[in-house]
Amino acid sequence: MSKLGITDAGVMLIFPEKLKSIQLLILHLRGNSISDIGAFKIAEYLNGKTKLTELLLDDNIIAHQGGEQLGNALSSNTSLVIFGISNNLLGELGYAKLAEVAQKSESLIYVFMEGNMIQEETACLLYTSPSPRDATLSRMPSSA
């Protein structure tokens, strides 16, 4: 569902209350017009019992409040392995929350957050290279 012009209203249609039982595995919503309002709805979905393993929200207009809500949801989510939120408007606060959660998560392996207009110090919260152009966390999955 990338680059379809999906707005916050469209996100509400994807995640209506009565369809919370639908188990998506992969959801790509890149290149749409999703803002904090849509991010709140996605966060609600992530807080539920979901089997979603891959969520890409790159190239939207999600700002710090949406980033913080997604971070709160990801902190209790154990199914997501790949998360992308590059080229949004996260700013320092949203980025810092998501970076903190990504570092602590036992399930997330790939996190893509480049292009979010942040300071180098904030970018270093997620990864070791001091270039905010490449804010990506990747690690080997732990053996269970």
Summary of the structure (lengths in Angstrom):
residues: 144
radius of gyration: 14.1
end to end distance: 32.8
largest distance: 44.5
contacts: 483
relative contact order: 0.14
helix: 39%
strand: 12%
